[in-house]
Amino acid sequence: MKKLILAAIAVMGFSAANAQDSGSYGFSKGNILLEGNLGFSTNNDKNTDVKTNSFEFNPKAGYFLTDKFALGLDLGIGSDKKKVAGTDADKNSNFNVGVFGRYYFLDLGQRFKTYAEAGVGLNTGKEGEAKYSGVGFGAGLGINYFVSNSFAINFGLTDILAYDTNKYKGGKAVSDFNANLNVFNNFFSTATFGLTYKF
């Protein structure tokens, strides 16, 4: 809920600041898309005396083959640290690189552009001392809100499908599959927030 409220405040603020801006919003064939989502969270559970800090950064770049469809590359960098009182912190890290396709299928007024996106990538990471590598696939929905002709706020709303399989060094593969067929159930519960620039 906090994410949704903060995103709404940001949209209203940018809208007011750019009320005089006019023009055509959206993308055209040949445009280049640059986008980034940055996240940080911290949790301190006084009942269990467990402290957790996590960080994620997901930049991506895409090229529009048509006015509606873009292909591109994305990266994912993440880490988290969990510390229980009196013990050393458990540290986990992950990195992924992949390709994605994005299709804009619905305009909600002039500034809101709704899209579907699917991507596949390679994953590597470390959980404590255990290293792993694997592949992943995901498909989801999102919205861009254009603050100006070239700058937008991005809302990654929900994942419809997600699949990962990772093999740990010296161990067997671990697979995870999730399907959210009822996309309108808790639509904003997994939302991500970022910035989009086109040129």
C-alpha positions as CSV (number, residue, x, y, z in Angstrom):
1,M,0.0,0.0,0.0
2,K,2.9,2.4,0.8
3,K,4.3,1.9,-2.8
4,L,0.9,2.7,-4.3
5,I,0.4,5.9,-2.2
6,L,4.0,7.1,-2.9
7,A,3.6,6.4,-6.6
8,A,0.3,8.3,-6.7
9,I,1.9,11.3,-5.0
10,A,4.8,11.3,-7.4
11,V,2.4,11.2,-10.4
12,M,0.4,14.1,-9.1
13,G,3.5,16.1,-8.4
14,F,5.0,15.5,-11.8
15,S,1.7,16.3,-13.4
16,A,1.4,19.6,-11.7
17,A,5.0,20.5,-12.6
18,N,4.4,19.7,-16.2
19,A,0.9,21.0,-16.7
20,Q,2.0,23.3,-19.5
21,D,3.8,20.5,-21.5
22,S,2.0,19.5,-24.6
23,G,2.6,17.1,-27.4
24,S,2.4,13.5,-28.4
25,Y,3.1,11.0,-25.7
26,G,4.3,7.4,-26.3
27,F,6.8,5.7,-28.5
28,S,7.5,5.6,-32.3
29,K,9.5,3.2,-34.5
30,G,13.2,3.8,-34.0
31,N,12.9,5.2,-30.4
32,I,15.3,3.9,-27.8
33,L,14.0,3.1,-24.3
34,L,16.1,3.4,-21.1
35,E,14.5,2.3,-17.9
36,G,15.6,1.5,-14.4
37,N,14.0,0.2,-11.2
38,L,15.8,0.7,-7.9
39,G,14.7,-0.8,-4.6
40,F,15.9,-0.9,-1.0
41,S,14.2,-2.4,2.0
42,T,15.1,-2.9,5.6
43,N,13.3,-5.0,8.3
44,N,14.0,-5.2,12.0
45,D,12.0,-7.8,13.9
46,K,12.2,-7.1,17.6
47,N,10.5,-10.5,18.4
48,T,13.2,-12.6,16.8
49,D,16.0,-10.0,16.8
50,V,16.5,-10.5,13.1
51,K,17.6,-7.6,10.9
52,T,17.3,-7.8,7.1
53,N,18.5,-5.4,4.5
54,S,18.0,-5.9,0.7
55,F,18.9,-4.0,-2.4
56,E,17.8,-4.4,-6.1
57,F,18.8,-2.5,-9.2
58,N,17.3,-3.4,-12.6
59,P,18.4,-1.3,-15.6
60,K,17.1,-2.1,-19.2
61,A,17.4,-0.7,-22.7
62,G,15.2,-1.5,-25.7
63,Y,14.8,-0.5,-29.3
64,F,11.3,0.0,-30.9
65,L,10.9,-2.1,-34.1
66,T,7.4,-0.6,-34.5
67,D,5.4,2.1,-32.7
68,K,4.1,-0.6,-30.3
69,F,6.8,-3.3,-30.0
70,A,10.4,-3.1,-28.5
71,L,13.2,-5.6,-28.1
72,G,15.9,-5.1,-25.6
73,L,18.4,-6.2,-22.9
74,D,18.0,-6.1,-19.1
75,L,20.2,-6.6,-16.1
76,G,19.4,-7.5,-12.5
77,I,21.7,-6.9,-9.5
78,G,20.6,-7.7,-6.0
79,S,21.8,-8.5,-2.5
80,D,20.4,-9.1,0.9
81,K,21.9,-9.4,4.3
82,K,20.3,-11.1,7.3
83,K,21.7,-10.7,10.8
84,V,20.5,-12.4,14.0
85,A,21.7,-10.9,17.3
86,G,25.0,-12.5,18.3
87,T,25.7,-14.1,15.0
88,D,27.4,-13.1,11.7
89,A,25.2,-11.9,8.9
90,D,24.1,-14.3,6.2
91,K,24.8,-12.6,2.8
92,N,23.1,-13.5,-0.5
93,S,23.7,-11.9,-3.9
94,N,22.4,-12.4,-7.4
95,F,23.0,-11.2,-10.9
96,N,21.1,-11.8,-14.1
97,V,21.2,-10.7,-17.7
98,G,18.5,-11.3,-20.3
99,V,16.5,-10.2,-23.3
100,F,12.9,-9.0,-23.3
101,G,10.1,-8.1,-25.6
102,R,7.5,-5.4,-24.7
103,Y,4.2,-4.7,-26.5
104,Y,2.1,-1.6,-25.8
105,F,-1.5,-2.6,-26.3
106,L,-3.7,0.0,-24.6
107,D,-3.7,3.8,-24.1
108,L,-5.5,5.1,-21.0
109,G,-5.8,8.7,-22.1
110,Q,-2.9,10.6,-23.6
111,R,-0.2,9.9,-20.9
112,F,-0.9,6.3,-19.6
113,K,0.4,3.6,-21.9
114,T,-0.2,-0.1,-20.9
115,Y,2.1,-2.9,-21.9
116,A,2.8,-6.6,-21.7
117,E,6.3,-7.8,-21.4
118,A,8.1,-11.2,-21.5
119,G,11.7,-12.0,-21.0
120,V,14.3,-14.8,-20.5
121,G,17.6,-14.6,-18.9
122,L,20.6,-16.3,-17.2
123,N,21.0,-16.2,-13.4
124,T,24.0,-16.5,-11.2
125,G,24.2,-16.0,-7.4
126,K,25.4,-16.9,-4.0
127,E,23.4,-17.9,-0.9
128,G,25.8,-17.9,2.0
129,E,28.7,-20.1,0.6
130,A,26.5,-21.9,-1.9
131,K,26.9,-20.7,-5.5
132,Y,24.3,-21.4,-8.2
133,S,23.5,-20.6,-11.8
134,G,20.5,-21.2,-14.0
135,V,17.8,-19.7,-16.3
136,G,14.6,-17.8,-15.8
137,F,11.5,-16.7,-17.7
138,G,8.9,-14.1,-16.8
139,A,5.8,-12.4,-18.3
140,G,3.9,-9.5,-16.8
141,L,2.0,-6.3,-17.2
142,G,2.9,-2.6,-16.6
143,I,2.0,1.0,-17.2
144,N,4.1,4.1,-18.3
145,Y,2.8,7.5,-17.2
146,F,4.4,10.2,-19.4
147,V,5.4,13.2,-17.4
148,S,6.8,14.8,-20.6
149,N,7.3,13.7,-24.2
150,S,10.5,11.9,-23.3
151,F,10.2,11.1,-19.6
152,A,7.8,8.6,-17.9
153,I,7.2,6.9,-14.6
154,N,7.1,3.1,-14.9
155,F,4.8,0.9,-12.8
156,G,5.5,-2.8,-13.2
157,L,2.2,-4.1,-11.9
158,T,2.2,-7.9,-11.7
159,D,3.9,-11.0,-13.0
160,I,1.5,-13.4,-14.8
161,L,4.0,-16.2,-15.3
162,A,7.4,-16.7,-13.7
163,Y,9.7,-19.7,-13.9
164,D,13.3,-20.2,-12.6
165,T,15.6,-23.2,-12.5
166,N,18.9,-23.0,-10.7
167,K,21.6,-25.6,-10.1
168,Y,23.7,-25.3,-7.0
169,K,27.4,-26.2,-7.2
170,G,27.7,-29.8,-6.1
171,G,24.0,-30.2,-5.9
172,K,20.8,-30.7,-7.9
173,A,18.7,-28.2,-9.7
174,V,15.9,-26.3,-7.9
175,S,12.9,-25.1,-10.0
176,D,10.2,-22.6,-9.1
177,F,7.1,-21.9,-11.2
178,N,4.4,-19.3,-10.4
179,A,1.2,-18.4,-12.4
180,N,-1.0,-15.5,-11.5
181,L,-4.0,-16.3,-13.7
182,N,-6.3,-13.9,-11.8
183,V,-4.3,-10.8,-12.5
184,F,-6.9,-8.5,-10.9
185,N,-6.5,-10.2,-7.5
186,N,-4.2,-7.9,-5.4
187,F,-3.1,-6.2,-8.6
188,F,-0.7,-3.8,-7.0
189,S,0.7,-6.1,-4.3
190,T,3.9,-6.8,-6.2
191,A,4.2,-3.5,-8.0
192,T,7.6,-2.1,-8.8
193,F,8.3,1.6,-9.4
194,G,10.9,3.1,-11.8
195,L,11.8,5.7,-14.3
196,T,11.7,5.5,-18.1
197,Y,13.4,7.7,-20.7
198,K,13.0,7.7,-24.5
199,F,15.2,9.2,-27.2
